[in-house]
Amino acid sequence: VFLIWGLDYDALTSNTSFENIYTGSFVFITVWVIGTLGTFSLYHVNSLQISIFKSLKKTELELKERNEEIKSFSDKLQEKVNEKTQELKEKNIALQELDKRKDAFLANTSHELRTPLNAIIGFAQFMIQELKSSLPKTHLENLSLIEKNGIRLNFLVNDILDFSKLQKQSFELQLEAIDVQEVVDNVLNLSQ
């Protein structure tokens, strides 16, 4: 107990004045408090530094794990994008091939339709001109209807062939003067 107050037994038994004992005790207590606080503060600073260091290490490890997860996700996503891109390329090639086949089919079919269609139009026109006087009016109207619809189908077939030529870029324009009124009349007649 005497040591805590900075006193020892000799100091109490000697002729030292109370003021000297008090001053010595005060100095000792002050030094002890500062030392204790310093040690306490250093301990807590070190403890705080260790805690911050551990926390930073933990955060660093978590960030590393998250970065690895993100990289893994990014790699998987890139792999899927590459797969889908390859699939799209393959489908695009297949579609282009199908488009070529469709164009070839339309061109062939149009040519195949054109010959019998021209024959039907020709026979209808021949019968109208040659048998005009001997056929009843209803038969003439029916032949006229066959001729009109044949001509309309012939225009459609020609449009398909022209479209096919446009796609192949082998279309040749024939520039010439036309009668607009005649074209409009033909369009109106065909659309009825």
C-alpha positions as CSV (number, residue, x, y, z in Angstrom):
1,V,0.0,0.0,0.0
2,F,2.8,2.4,0.8
3,L,4.4,1.7,-2.6
4,I,1.2,2.7,-4.3
5,W,1.3,6.1,-2.7
6,G,4.9,6.4,-3.4
7,L,5.9,6.0,0.2
8,D,8.1,3.6,1.8
9,Y,8.5,2.8,5.4
10,D,11.8,4.7,5.7
11,A,10.2,7.8,4.4
12,L,7.5,7.7,7.1
13,T,9.9,7.1,9.9
14,S,12.5,9.7,8.8
15,N,12.3,13.4,9.4
16,T,11.1,14.1,5.9
17,S,8.4,16.7,5.8
18,F,4.9,15.9,4.8
19,E,5.3,18.2,1.8
20,N,8.2,16.1,0.4
21,I,6.2,13.0,0.9
22,Y,3.2,14.5,-0.8
23,T,5.3,15.8,-3.7
24,G,7.0,12.5,-4.2
25,S,3.7,10.7,-4.0
26,F,2.1,13.1,-6.5
27,V,5.0,12.7,-8.9
28,F,4.9,8.9,-8.6
29,I,1.2,8.8,-9.1
30,T,1.4,11.1,-12.1
31,V,4.1,9.0,-13.7
32,W,2.2,5.8,-12.9
33,V,-1.0,7.2,-14.4
34,I,0.7,8.5,-17.5
35,G,2.6,5.2,-17.9
36,T,-0.6,3.2,-17.3
37,L,-2.5,5.4,-19.7
38,G,0.3,5.3,-22.2
39,T,0.5,1.5,-21.9
40,F,-3.3,1.3,-22.0
41,S,-3.4,3.7,-25.0
42,L,-0.6,1.8,-26.8
43,Y,-2.3,-1.5,-26.1
44,H,-5.6,-0.1,-27.5
45,V,-3.8,1.5,-30.5
46,N,-2.1,-1.8,-31.2
47,S,-5.3,-3.6,-30.7
48,L,-7.1,-1.2,-33.0
49,Q,-4.4,-1.5,-35.6
50,I,-4.6,-5.3,-35.5
51,S,-8.4,-5.1,-35.7
52,I,-8.2,-2.8,-38.7
53,F,-5.6,-4.9,-40.3
54,K,-7.7,-8.1,-39.8
55,S,-10.8,-6.2,-41.2
56,L,-8.8,-5.0,-44.2
57,K,-7.5,-8.5,-44.8
58,K,-11.0,-10.0,-44.6
59,T,-12.3,-7.3,-47.0
60,E,-9.4,-8.0,-49.3
61,L,-10.2,-11.7,-49.3
62,E,-13.9,-11.0,-49.9
63,L,-13.0,-8.7,-52.8
64,K,-10.7,-11.3,-54.2
65,E,-13.5,-13.9,-54.0
66,R,-16.0,-11.5,-55.6
67,N,-13.6,-10.7,-58.4
68,E,-13.1,-14.4,-59.0
69,E,-16.9,-14.9,-59.1
70,I,-17.3,-11.9,-61.4
71,K,-14.5,-13.2,-63.7
72,S,-16.1,-16.7,-63.7
73,F,-19.5,-15.2,-64.5
74,S,-17.9,-13.0,-67.2
75,D,-16.2,-16.0,-68.7
76,K,-19.4,-18.1,-68.7
77,L,-21.3,-15.1,-70.3
78,Q,-18.6,-14.7,-72.9
79,E,-18.8,-18.4,-73.7
80,K,-22.6,-18.2,-74.1
81,V,-22.3,-15.1,-76.3
82,N,-19.7,-17.0,-78.5
83,E,-22.0,-20.0,-78.7
84,K,-25.1,-17.9,-79.6
85,T,-23.0,-15.9,-82.2
86,Q,-21.9,-19.2,-83.8
87,E,-25.5,-20.4,-83.8
88,L,-26.6,-17.2,-85.4
89,K,-23.9,-17.4,-88.1
90,E,-24.9,-21.0,-88.9
91,K,-28.6,-20.0,-89.0
92,N,-27.8,-17.0,-91.2
93,I,-25.9,-19.2,-93.6
94,A,-28.9,-21.7,-93.7
95,L,-31.3,-18.8,-94.2
96,Q,-29.3,-17.5,-97.1
97,E,-29.2,-20.9,-98.7
98,L,-33.0,-21.2,-98.2
99,D,-33.5,-17.8,-99.7
100,K,-31.4,-18.8,-102.8
101,R,-33.5,-22.0,-103.1
102,K,-36.7,-19.9,-102.8
103,D,-35.6,-17.5,-105.5
104,A,-34.6,-20.4,-107.7
105,F,-38.0,-22.1,-107.1
106,L,-39.9,-18.9,-107.8
107,A,-38.0,-18.3,-111.0
108,N,-38.4,-21.9,-112.2
109,T,-42.1,-22.0,-111.2
110,S,-42.7,-18.6,-112.9
111,H,-41.1,-19.9,-116.1
112,E,-43.2,-23.1,-115.9
113,L,-46.4,-21.1,-115.3
114,R,-45.7,-18.7,-118.1
115,T,-45.9,-21.2,-121.0
116,P,-49.3,-22.7,-120.2
117,L,-50.7,-19.3,-119.1
118,N,-49.7,-17.8,-122.5
119,A,-51.4,-20.7,-124.2
120,I,-54.6,-20.2,-122.1
121,I,-54.6,-16.4,-122.9
122,G,-54.0,-17.2,-126.6
123,F,-56.8,-19.7,-126.9
124,A,-59.2,-17.4,-125.1
125,Q,-58.3,-14.6,-127.4
126,F,-58.6,-16.8,-130.5
127,M,-62.0,-18.2,-129.4
128,I,-63.3,-14.7,-128.7
129,Q,-62.2,-13.4,-132.2
130,E,-63.1,-16.5,-134.3
131,L,-66.2,-17.6,-132.5
132,K,-67.6,-14.2,-131.6
133,S,-70.7,-14.6,-133.8
134,S,-71.5,-18.3,-133.0
135,L,-71.1,-18.3,-129.2
136,P,-73.8,-17.1,-126.8
137,K,-73.1,-13.9,-124.9
138,T,-72.5,-15.7,-121.6
139,H,-69.8,-17.9,-123.1
140,L,-68.1,-14.8,-124.6
141,E,-68.2,-13.1,-121.2
142,N,-66.7,-16.2,-119.6
143,L,-63.9,-16.3,-122.3
144,S,-63.3,-12.6,-121.7
145,L,-63.0,-13.3,-118.0
146,I,-60.5,-16.1,-118.7
147,E,-58.5,-13.7,-120.9
148,K,-58.5,-11.0,-118.2
149,N,-57.5,-13.3,-115.4
150,G,-54.9,-14.9,-117.6
151,I,-53.4,-11.5,-118.3
152,R,-53.5,-10.6,-114.6
153,L,-51.7,-13.8,-113.7
154,N,-49.2,-13.2,-116.5
155,F,-48.4,-9.8,-115.0
156,L,-47.9,-11.5,-111.6
157,V,-45.6,-14.1,-113.1
158,N,-43.6,-11.4,-114.9
159,D,-43.4,-9.4,-111.6
160,I,-42.0,-12.5,-109.9
161,L,-39.4,-13.0,-112.6
162,D,-38.5,-9.3,-112.5
163,F,-38.1,-9.5,-108.7
164,S,-35.8,-12.5,-109.2
165,K,-33.8,-10.5,-111.7
166,L,-33.5,-7.6,-109.3
167,Q,-32.2,-9.9,-106.6
168,K,-29.6,-11.2,-108.9
169,Q,-28.9,-7.7,-110.1
170,S,-29.4,-8.8,-113.7
171,F,-32.3,-6.5,-114.5
172,E,-32.1,-4.3,-117.6
173,L,-34.3,-1.2,-117.9
174,Q,-35.9,-0.5,-121.2
175,L,-36.5,3.2,-121.4
176,E,-39.3,4.2,-123.7
177,A,-42.2,6.6,-123.8
178,I,-45.5,5.2,-122.5
179,D,-49.1,6.3,-122.5
180,V,-50.0,6.9,-118.9
181,Q,-53.7,6.8,-119.5
182,E,-53.4,3.4,-121.1
183,V,-51.3,2.1,-118.1
184,V,-53.9,3.5,-115.7
185,D,-56.8,1.9,-117.6
186,N,-55.0,-1.5,-117.7
187,V,-54.4,-1.3,-113.9
188,L,-58.0,-0.4,-113.3
189,N,-59.2,-3.2,-115.6
190,L,-56.9,-5.8,-113.9
191,S,-58.0,-4.8,-110.4
192,Q,-61.7,-5.3,-111.1
